[in-house]
Amino acid sequence: MAEFNIVTPLSHLGLVAGKGTSSAGVLLADRPGLAIAQVFAKKGKTAAVAKKLGISAEPCVATSHENYTALPLSPGQWMLFATTGADGSFQRLLEKQIGKNGYVSEQSHSRAAIRISGAKVLDVLSKECRLDLHSSVADVGFCAQTTMSGVGVLMHKIDDSPTFDLVVFAGFADSFWHWITQASAEYGVELSRD
């Protein structure tokens, strides 16, 4: 049987795995291999889907589950992320869990995720993000959709360092990566693959 290399929207950058240890003000990492699925509850089934998945339906607040993280998109819709299952097994697991209460759409190959961290993260994001990301407003777990550099971005605050995951459509990944590396350059930027 033929072996295939996994190609992600940012694979051509040739980034190597590593954790930032330098004095760079911004650390950027491509996050290949994530399993991503969008879940839609049928009309009147939002609470049932949330219960079956063990997640919250509260807007702008991510839910960390044992096997995945769920980000609410709108009432009855979530984007779920897992570190395994990009081969479609994550989608099948979610379909089994929610049963006839909703639908699942595989998104693993249509999205790109970028992790940004470091002392100057808020300075970089404030260049284009219209949301207030101060910790008094955007606590750990905060998530929202916004536009940065003309690209739709789903953002999730991972921790108080602060660290954010920024998820974009695959077709815009290269353009967005170019913008965010340029926006980070004045603070010193380290690039890696997560």
C-alpha positions as CSV (number, residue, x, y, z in Angstrom):
1,M,0.0,0.0,0.0
2,A,1.3,3.5,-0.9
3,E,2.3,5.8,1.9
4,F,1.0,9.4,1.8
5,N,2.5,12.4,3.5
6,I,0.1,14.6,5.3
7,V,0.1,18.0,3.7
8,T,-1.4,21.0,5.5
9,P,-2.0,24.5,4.3
10,L,1.3,25.6,5.8
11,S,3.4,22.5,5.1
12,H,5.4,24.4,2.4
13,L,6.9,26.6,5.1
14,G,9.2,23.7,6.3
15,L,8.7,24.5,10.0
16,V,10.2,22.1,12.5
17,A,8.6,21.0,15.7
18,G,9.7,22.8,18.8
19,K,8.7,24.8,21.8
20,G,9.7,28.5,22.0
21,T,12.6,29.0,24.3
22,S,14.1,32.2,22.9
23,S,13.6,35.7,24.0
24,A,11.4,36.5,21.0
25,G,8.4,38.6,21.9
26,V,6.1,36.4,19.7
27,L,6.1,32.7,19.2
28,L,4.1,31.4,16.2
29,A,3.4,27.7,15.5
30,D,1.5,25.9,12.7
31,R,-0.7,23.2,14.3
32,P,-1.0,20.4,11.7
33,G,-2.9,17.2,12.3
34,L,-5.7,18.6,14.3
35,A,-9.1,16.8,13.9
36,I,-11.7,19.5,13.4
37,A,-15.4,19.1,13.0
38,Q,-18.4,21.4,13.0
39,V,-21.5,20.3,14.9
40,F,-25.0,21.6,14.1
41,A,-27.9,20.9,16.4
42,K,-31.3,20.3,14.8
43,K,-34.0,22.8,15.7
44,G,-34.9,22.5,19.3
45,K,-32.0,20.1,20.0
46,T,-29.3,22.5,21.1
47,A,-29.5,21.4,24.8
48,A,-29.6,17.7,23.8
49,V,-26.5,18.0,21.6
50,A,-24.6,20.0,24.3
51,K,-25.5,17.4,26.9
52,K,-24.5,14.4,24.7
53,L,-21.1,16.0,23.9
54,G,-20.6,17.2,27.5
55,I,-20.1,20.8,26.4
56,S,-21.6,24.2,27.1
57,A,-24.0,26.2,24.9
58,E,-22.8,29.5,26.5
59,P,-21.6,32.0,23.8
60,C,-18.0,33.0,23.6
61,V,-16.8,30.4,26.1
62,A,-14.9,27.3,25.1
63,T,-15.5,23.9,26.8
64,S,-12.6,21.6,27.4
65,H,-13.7,18.0,27.3
66,E,-11.5,15.0,28.0
67,N,-11.0,14.3,24.3
68,Y,-11.7,17.6,22.6
69,T,-12.3,21.3,22.9
70,A,-15.6,22.9,21.7
71,L,-15.9,26.5,20.6
72,P,-19.4,27.9,20.2
73,L,-20.0,29.6,16.8
74,S,-23.7,30.5,17.1
75,P,-26.7,29.1,18.9
76,G,-26.7,25.3,18.2
77,Q,-23.3,25.3,16.4
78,W,-19.9,24.5,17.6
79,M,-16.4,23.9,16.1
80,L,-14.7,21.0,17.9
81,F,-11.0,20.3,18.0
82,A,-9.1,17.1,18.9
83,T,-5.4,16.1,18.7
84,T,-6.3,12.8,16.9
85,G,-8.9,11.7,14.5
86,A,-8.2,13.9,11.4
87,D,-8.7,10.7,9.3
88,G,-12.4,11.1,9.8
89,S,-12.7,9.0,13.0
90,F,-13.3,12.1,15.1
91,Q,-16.3,13.0,12.9
92,R,-17.7,9.5,13.2
93,L,-17.3,9.6,17.0
94,L,-19.2,12.8,17.2
95,E,-22.0,11.5,14.9
96,K,-22.4,8.5,17.1
97,Q,-22.5,10.7,20.3
98,I,-25.2,13.1,19.0
99,G,-27.3,10.6,17.1
100,K,-30.3,12.1,15.4
101,N,-30.1,15.3,17.3
102,G,-27.9,17.0,14.8
103,Y,-25.3,16.9,12.1
104,V,-21.5,16.8,11.9
105,S,-19.3,18.3,9.1
106,E,-15.7,17.2,8.8
107,Q,-13.4,20.3,8.7
108,S,-9.9,18.9,9.4
109,H,-8.6,19.6,5.9
110,S,-10.4,22.8,5.2
111,R,-9.0,24.7,8.2
112,A,-5.5,25.8,9.4
113,A,-4.7,26.5,13.0
114,I,-2.0,28.8,14.2
115,R,-0.9,29.1,17.8
116,I,0.4,32.5,18.9
117,S,2.0,33.2,22.3
118,G,4.6,35.4,23.9
119,A,4.9,38.7,25.7
120,K,3.8,40.8,22.7
121,V,0.8,38.7,21.5
122,L,-1.8,41.4,22.4
123,D,0.3,44.0,20.6
124,V,0.3,42.0,17.4
125,L,-3.4,41.0,17.6
126,S,-4.5,44.6,18.3
127,K,-3.1,45.7,15.0
128,E,-6.1,44.1,13.2
129,C,-8.4,42.5,15.8
130,R,-11.5,44.6,16.6
131,L,-12.2,42.7,19.8
132,D,-11.2,43.7,23.3
133,L,-8.7,41.0,24.3
134,H,-7.8,42.4,27.7
135,S,-7.9,39.7,30.4
136,S,-10.7,41.6,32.2
137,V,-12.9,40.9,29.2
138,A,-11.3,37.9,27.4
139,D,-10.5,35.4,30.2
140,V,-9.0,31.9,29.6
141,G,-11.5,30.0,27.4
142,F,-12.7,33.1,25.6
143,C,-13.5,32.4,21.9
144,A,-15.0,34.5,19.2
145,Q,-15.1,35.0,15.5
146,T,-13.5,38.2,14.0
147,T,-11.7,39.5,11.0
148,M,-8.0,40.2,10.9
149,S,-6.2,41.4,7.8
150,G,-9.3,40.7,5.7
151,V,-9.5,37.1,6.8
152,G,-12.2,35.5,9.0
153,V,-10.6,34.1,12.1
154,L,-12.0,31.9,14.9
155,M,-9.9,32.7,18.0
156,H,-9.6,30.8,21.3
157,K,-7.6,32.0,24.3
158,I,-5.8,29.0,25.7
159,D,-4.1,30.5,28.7
160,D,-3.0,33.7,30.5
161,S,0.5,33.8,29.0
162,P,-1.4,34.8,26.8
163,T,-1.7,32.0,24.2
164,F,-4.3,32.0,21.4
165,D,-5.2,29.6,18.7
166,L,-6.3,31.3,15.5
167,V,-8.2,29.2,13.0
168,V,-8.7,30.2,9.4
169,F,-10.0,28.6,6.2
170,A,-7.2,26.7,4.5
171,G,-7.4,28.9,1.4
172,F,-6.5,31.9,3.5
173,A,-3.8,30.3,5.6
174,D,-0.8,31.4,3.6
175,S,-2.0,35.0,3.3
176,F,-2.8,35.1,7.1
177,W,0.5,33.6,8.0
178,H,2.3,36.2,5.9
179,W,0.4,39.0,7.7
180,I,0.9,37.7,11.2
181,T,4.6,37.0,10.8
182,Q,5.0,40.6,9.4
183,A,2.9,42.0,12.2
184,S,5.1,40.2,14.7
185,A,8.5,41.1,13.2
186,E,9.1,44.3,15.2
187,Y,8.9,42.3,18.5
188,G,11.1,39.4,17.4
189,V,9.3,36.3,16.2
190,E,10.1,32.6,16.5
191,L,8.4,30.2,14.1
192,S,7.8,26.5,14.7
193,R,5.5,23.6,14.1
194,D,3.4,22.4,17.1
